Each structure stands twice: as structure tokens, then as C-alpha cells.
Amino acid sequence: MTTTATANPGHQLLGIYLNDHLAGATAGAELARRMAVPRRPPAERADLRRLADEIGEDRATLLEMMAALGIRVRGYKVYAAWIGEKAARLKLNGRVLTRSPLSSLEELELLRLGVEGKAAGWRTLRVLADRDKRLDAQRLDELISRARSQAELLEQLRIQTAAQIIALASSD
């Protein structure tokens, strides 16, 4: 017997799309938690902790929406993203045994890209919410606004970090 998901290619495509976003949310949540560490200045650390909490909440909200839409979670994508985030820590950054100042800048840029992608995903679901009452359009508007605020915060932190690196480079 054919299921609705199998019979409806649009549902399958939405499932792939949302599982890709879930994978990104998994990696982003891991990265945000790792970035909110004691070696950062207290104000920046507090901002990153709040951001990490919000990203975790956003991931949970995505899971709720997927369930409401009858989209099955593809565990292998989530697991691959989790492993990928861990593997990204091994990148060559000009230092062998210590953390490079570039690592913070690159992590902020990567997280900002992830937040922009998340916002695009919320906007896509917002279009669907106009036709599908299983999604809360007002909640999606709030999530879009929150993603915009998150991107602005990350850009401020990125600019501060870039300025610190440029200051280091010009002192050589």
C-alpha cells in the first residue's frame, strides 16, 4: 500500500529540505555551545550563551514543525552534521597545538551563515503556513525576526573579532 508521503512528491521534497535544515541546526547548535566558552570576554560569552540557547530552541521548534507536518527525521543526516561539526575543529589554522585567533573569526562567520540559512528556511515555511494551517504563521514571523536579530549580533561579534585580528596583524 502506498503512503501519503510516497504518493506526494512535494511531501518528499519538503522532508528532504527540512531534514537538511535540521542537520544544519544540529551543527549550528553544537558550534554555538562550543563558542560560548570561558576564554571569551564576559559580555561576549553571555551573548553567545543566549544565542546558543536560542539556536537550541529553534532546532526544537523545527522538530515540532516537522512532526506537525508528518515529516520523518532522517537520523543519518543529523548524525552526519554532528560528526561534521566535530571534524571541523580539526581544520588547519596556522597553529598545531594552540587555538588560532582566526578560529573565532571563522566560527562566527560560519555560524552567521547558518543563521542566514535558518532564516531562509523559516521564510520558506512561512509561505507554506499561508496554505497549511498545521503551521503557525505568527510563530514563523517571530522566528524570522529572531533569526534577523541573531545575524545582527553575530555580525557585531564578527566585526569586533576581525578588528582584533587586524590589530594583531598590524602590530607585526
C-alpha positions in Angstrom: 0.0 0.0 0.0 1.3 3.5 -0.9 1.6 6.0 1.9 0.8 9.7 1.5 4.5 10.6 1.8 5.4 8.2 -1.0 2.4 9.3 -3.2 3.1 13.0 -2.7 6.5 14.1 -4.2 6.1 17.5 -2.7 5.9 16.0 0.8 9.1 14.0 0.0 10.9 17.2 -1.2 9.8 19.1 1.9 11.0 16.2 4.0 14.5 16.4 2.4 14.5 20.2 2.7 13.6 20.2 6.4 15.9 17.3 7.2 18.7 19.3 5.6 17.8 22.3 7.8 17.6 20.0 10.8 21.2 18.8 10.1 22.3 22.4 9.8 20.5 23.3 13.1 22.3 20.4 14.8 25.7 21.5 13.7 24.9 25.1 14.5 23.7 24.3 18.0 26.9 22.4 18.7 29.1 25.2 17.3 27.2 27.9 19.3 27.5 25.9 22.5 31.2 25.4 21.9 31.8 29.1 21.2 30.3 30.2 24.5 33.4 29.3 26.5 35.2 30.9 29.3 38.1 32.2 27.2 35.9 34.8 25.7 35.2 38.2 27.3 32.3 38.1 29.8 29.8 40.2 27.7 30.6 38.3 24.6 30.3 35.0 26.4 26.9 36.0 27.8 25.7 36.9 24.3 26.9 33.6 22.9 25.3 31.6 25.7 22.0 33.3 25.0 22.5 32.7 21.2 23.3 29.1 21.8 20.1 28.6 23.9 18.1 30.3 21.2 19.6 28.1 18.5 18.8 25.1 20.5 15.2 26.3 21.0 15.0 27.0 17.2 16.1 23.4 16.5 13.4 22.1 18.9 10.8 24.2 17.1 11.9 22.8 13.8 11.4 19.3 15.1 7.9 20.2 16.3 7.0 21.7 12.9 8.4 18.6 11.2 6.2 16.4 13.4 3.1 18.6 12.7 3.7 18.2 9.0 4.3 14.4 9.3 7.9 14.7 8.2 10.1 11.9 9.5 13.5 12.8 10.9 16.4 11.3 9.0 18.8 10.4 11.8 21.7 9.8 9.5 21.6 13.4 8.3 21.5 14.7 11.9 24.3 12.4 12.9 26.5 13.3 9.9 26.0 17.0 10.8 27.0 16.4 14.4 30.1 14.5 13.3 30.9 17.2 10.7 30.9 19.9 13.3 33.3 17.8 15.5 35.5 17.2 12.5 35.6 20.9 11.6 37.5 21.5 14.8 40.5 19.7 13.3 40.9 22.2 10.4 44.4 23.6 9.8 44.5 27.2 11.0 48.2 28.0 11.1 48.7 26.6 14.6 49.4 23.0 15.6 48.9 22.8 19.3 47.1 26.1 20.2 44.0 27.8 19.0 44.4 30.4 16.3 42.8 33.8 16.6 41.4 33.1 13.1 39.3 30.2 14.6 37.0 32.6 16.3 36.5 34.7 13.2 35.8 31.7 11.0 33.4 30.2 13.6 31.5 33.5 13.8 31.3 33.7 10.0 30.1 30.0 9.8 27.5 30.5 12.5 26.3 33.7 10.8 25.9 31.8 7.5 24.0 29.1 9.4 21.6 31.6 10.9 21.0 33.2 7.5 20.2 29.7 6.2 17.9 29.1 9.1 16.1 32.4 8.4 15.6 31.3 4.7 14.1 28.1 6.0 11.7 29.9 8.2 10.7 32.1 5.3 10.0 29.1 3.2 7.8 27.6 5.9 6.1 30.9 6.3 5.0 30.7 2.6 3.7 27.2 3.4 1.9 28.4 6.5 -0.4 30.6 4.3 -1.8 27.3 2.9 -1.2 24.8 5.6 -2.8 25.6 9.0 -0.6 23.0 10.7 2.0 25.7 10.8 1.6 28.8 12.9 2.3 31.8 10.7 2.7 34.2 13.7 5.3 31.9 15.3 7.2 31.8 12.0 7.2 35.6 11.8 8.7 35.6 15.3 11.3 33.1 14.3 12.2 35.1 11.2 12.6 38.2 13.4 14.7 36.3 15.9 17.0 35.0 13.2 17.5 38.6 11.9 18.5 39.6 15.5 20.8 36.7 15.8 22.5 37.5 12.5 23.0 41.1 13.6 24.6 40.0 16.9 26.9 37.6 15.1 27.9 40.4 12.6 28.8 42.7 15.5 30.9 40.0 17.2 32.5 39.2 13.8 33.5 42.8 13.2 34.9 43.1 16.7 36.9 39.8 16.2 38.1 40.9 12.8 39.3 44.2 14.2 41.3 42.3 16.9 42.9 40.2 14.3 43.7 43.2 12.1 45.3 44.9 15.1 47.4 41.8 15.7 48.5 41.8 12.1 49.4 45.5 12.0 51.5 45.1 15.2 53.8 42.6 13.5 
